């Protein structure tokens, strides 16, 4: 079954070319395009698409098995679609937030943040391992009666929505900023400025971040990338560098408690405190 995102590929390409043209004409001072980075992002996205050609069938079977236990079936009414979008975004928020706060999940997600550019091609820098760490966050939806096909459809719509917010060509958007995820909100999410770390995790909506205390407005120029950038455009390095680092830390850990810490604590955690988590860096910034 062809993923609806495949139909959007020509639009992705057209918009990336338009953005690059704007950047080349210097019509916007903040656009940055690097050919090596763009090629890496596109290649990461292509492999992700290939992985999902098979894996989405597995996820559909998983959702279908759960749906068989639902006490009711919600059907496909208009309001059910609206409810599905909201429920999907709630699940997405927790997947996305925990992918920043639990290191083994971060190992899968980190490649999406590894670019030091921020443009539409960055949206396509998708993980090769996140498909295997994400699906269970949506477990409540089929159990509540949402049809598996509906769940996969709204997941795709969310992914398509998030493409356009990976840009610096659009500034703040007024009242729209109060409710929806926007380029300004998502620039914060991709920045490595200490005040911006692990903020603005929503997909469609920004309300979850406001509700659960992870919202941060764009107040200073974002600097993109990782707190410790990788100096490579090789796909294997981009896809697996954090998995390798995690494996090294697990191998060198002196106790099972430390091993669990490396797996389950936030990125930057260490038994002796020699490296810092985002919360620890933010607290140090607040202390001055």
C-alpha positions in Angstrom: 0.0 0.0 0.0 1.5 3.3 -1.1 2.0 5.8 1.7 0.2 9.1 1.1 3.5 10.9 1.8 4.8 9.5 -1.5 2.4 11.6 -3.4 3.7 14.7 -1.7 7.4 14.1 -2.8 7.1 16.3 -5.9 5.7 19.1 -3.7 8.5 18.6 -1.2 11.1 19.0 -4.0 9.4 22.0 -5.5 9.2 23.8 -2.2 12.9 23.0 -1.4 13.9 24.4 -4.8 11.8 27.6 -4.1 13.4 28.0 -0.7 16.9 27.5 -2.2 16.1 30.1 -4.8 15.0 32.6 -2.2 18.2 31.9 -0.3 20.4 32.3 -3.4 18.7 35.7 -4.1 19.4 36.8 -0.6 15.8 37.7 -0.2 15.9 36.5 3.4 19.0 36.9 5.6 18.6 33.7 7.6 18.3 31.0 4.9 21.3 28.6 4.9 21.6 25.8 2.5 24.6 23.4 2.4 24.7 20.9 -0.5 26.4 18.2 1.5 24.0 18.6 4.4 21.0 18.6 2.0 22.2 15.4 0.2 22.6 13.7 3.6 19.1 14.7 4.7 17.5 13.5 1.5 19.3 10.2 1.6 18.3 9.6 5.2 14.7 10.3 4.2 14.8 7.9 1.3 16.0 5.0 3.4 13.4 5.9 6.0 10.7 5.6 3.3 12.0 2.2 2.2 12.0 0.9 5.9 8.5 2.1 6.3 7.3 0.3 3.2 7.6 -2.9 5.2 7.3 -1.7 8.8 4.0 0.1 8.4 2.4 -3.2 7.5 3.7 -4.6 10.8 2.3 -1.5 12.7 -1.0 -1.9 11.0 -1.2 -5.5 12.1 -0.3 -4.5 15.6 -3.0 -1.7 15.7 -5.5 -4.2 14.2 -4.9 -6.7 16.9 -5.4 -4.1 19.6 -8.5 -2.8 17.8 -10.1 -6.2 18.1 -10.1 -5.8 21.8 -11.7 -2.3 21.8 -15.1 -2.3 23.6 -16.5 -0.1 20.8 -15.6 0.9 17.3 -15.7 4.6 16.6 -16.2 4.5 12.8 -15.2 7.2 10.4 -17.6 10.2 11.2 -16.3 13.7 10.8 -16.1 14.3 14.5 -14.2 11.0 14.9 -11.6 12.3 12.4 -11.2 15.5 14.5 -10.9 13.5 17.7 -8.3 11.3 16.0 -6.2 14.3 15.0 -6.2 15.5 18.6 -5.5 12.0 20.0 -2.7 11.4 17.5 -1.1 14.7 18.5 -1.3 13.9 22.2 0.4 10.6 21.5 3.0 12.3 19.3 3.8 14.8 22.0 4.7 12.1 24.5 6.6 10.1 21.9 8.5 13.2 20.9 9.1 14.5 24.4 10.4 11.2 25.7 12.5 10.8 22.6 14.4 13.8 24.0 14.3 12.7 27.7 15.1 9.0 27.5 18.5 8.2 26.0 17.8 5.0 24.1 14.9 6.8 22.5 17.1 9.8 21.8 19.6 7.5 20.1 16.9 6.8 17.5 15.7 10.4 17.2 18.9 12.3 17.4 19.8 12.2 13.7 16.8 14.5 12.9 18.6 17.2 15.0 22.1 16.6 13.7 21.9 19.2 10.9 23.5 22.6 11.5 21.2 23.9 8.8 17.5 24.6 9.2 15.6 24.4 6.0 12.9 22.2 4.4 15.4 19.5 3.6 16.0 19.1 7.3 12.4 17.9 7.6 13.3 14.9 5.5 16.3 13.9 7.7 14.3 11.0 9.2 15.6 8.3 11.4 16.3 4.7 10.3 15.5 3.4 13.8 12.7 5.6 15.1 10.1 3.5 13.2 10.9 0.7 15.7 10.7 2.9 18.8 7.6 4.9 18.1 4.6 2.8 17.3 3.8 1.7 20.9 3.1 5.3 22.0 -0.1 5.1 19.9 -1.3 1.9 21.7 -4.2 3.7 23.4 -5.8 4.8 20.1 -6.8 1.4 18.7 -7.9 0.3 22.2 -10.2 3.3 22.4 -11.8 2.3 19.1 -10.0 4.3 16.5 -9.7 2.4 13.3 -6.1 1.4 12.4 -6.3 2.9 8.9 -7.5 6.2 10.5 -4.6 6.2 12.9 -2.0 5.7 10.1 -3.7 8.4 8.0 -3.6 11.1 10.7 0.0 10.1 11.5 0.7 10.8 7.8 -1.2 14.1 7.9 0.8 15.2 10.9 4.1 14.3 9.2 3.0 16.4 6.1 2.0 19.3 8.3 5.4 19.3 10.0 7.3 19.6 6.7 6.6 23.3 6.2 7.6 24.4 9.7 11.2 23.5 9.0 12.1 26.9 7.5 13.4 30.3 8.4 11.6 32.0 5.6 8.5 32.5 7.8 8.6 34.7 10.8 6.1 34.7 13.7 2.5 34.2 12.7 0.4 36.2 15.2 -2.5 34.6 16.9 -1.8 31.3 15.1 1.2 30.9 17.4 -1.1 30.5 20.4 -2.5 27.2 19.3 -0.6 25.7 16.4 3.0 24.5 15.9 4.7 27.0 13.6 8.2 27.6 12.1 9.0 29.9 15.0 8.1 27.3 17.6 9.9 24.6 15.7 13.1 26.6 15.2 13.2 26.6 19.0 12.9 22.9 19.1 15.8 22.4 16.7 18.1 24.9 18.4 21.0 24.0 20.7 20.8 27.2 22.7 20.5 26.1 26.3 17.2 27.8 26.9 15.8 26.1 23.9 16.9 22.5 24.7 14.0 19.9 24.8 11.3 22.4 24.2 8.2 22.6 21.8 7.5 18.9 21.1 4.1 19.2 19.6 3.2 18.1 16.1 0.1 20.0 15.0 -0.6 21.9 18.2 1.5 23.8 20.7 -1.1 23.5 23.5 0.5 20.3 25.0 3.8 22.1 25.5 2.0 25.0 27.2 0.0 22.6 29.3 2.9 20.4 30.4 5.6 23.0 30.9 7.8 22.4 27.8 6.9 25.6 25.8 9.6 28.2 25.0 9.0 31.2 22.7 11.6 32.2 20.1 13.3 35.1 21.9 16.9 34.8 20.7 18.5 33.7 17.4 18.5 29.9 17.2 21.8 28.1 16.7 21.1 24.7 15.2 22.6 21.3 15.7 23.6 19.2 18.7 25.3 20.3 21.9 28.1 18.1 20.6 27.9 18.2 16.8 29.0 15.3 14.6 31.6 16.2 12.1 30.4 13.9 9.3 28.1 13.7 6.4 28.4 9.9 6.2 24.9 8.3 6.4 26.1 5.5 8.8 27.6 8.1 11.2 24.4 10.2 11.1 22.1 7.3 11.6 24.1 5.4 14.3 26.5 7.7 16.0 24.5 7.9 19.2 23.7 4.2 19.2 27.5 3.6 19.1 28.1 6.1 22.0 25.3 4.4 24.0 26.8 1.0 23.4 30.2 2.3 24.5 28.8 3.8 27.8 26.9 0.6 28.5 30.1 -1.5 27.9 32.1 0.7 30.3 29.4 1.1 33.0 30.6 -0.3 36.4 27.2 -1.5 37.6 23.7 -2.5 36.4 22.4 0.7 38.0 24.7 2.7 35.8 23.7 0.7 32.7 20.0 1.5 33.4 20.9 5.1 33.9 22.6 5.3 30.6 19.5 3.7 28.9 16.7 5.5 30.7 18.0 8.8 32.0 18.1 11.9 29.7 20.9 12.4 27.2 23.9 13.9 29.0 23.4 11.9 32.2 26.5 10.3 33.7 27.0 8.5 37.1 29.6 10.9 38.2 27.9 14.1 36.9 30.8 14.8 34.5 28.4 15.4 31.7 25.2 17.4 32.0 21.5 16.9 30.9 19.5 19.7 29.4 17.8 20.4 32.7 21.1 20.7 34.4 22.5 23.0 31.7 19.3 25.2 32.0 19.6 25.4 35.8 23.2 26.4 35.5 22.2 29.2 33.0 19.5 30.4 35.4 22.0 30.6 38.2 24.3 32.7 36.0 
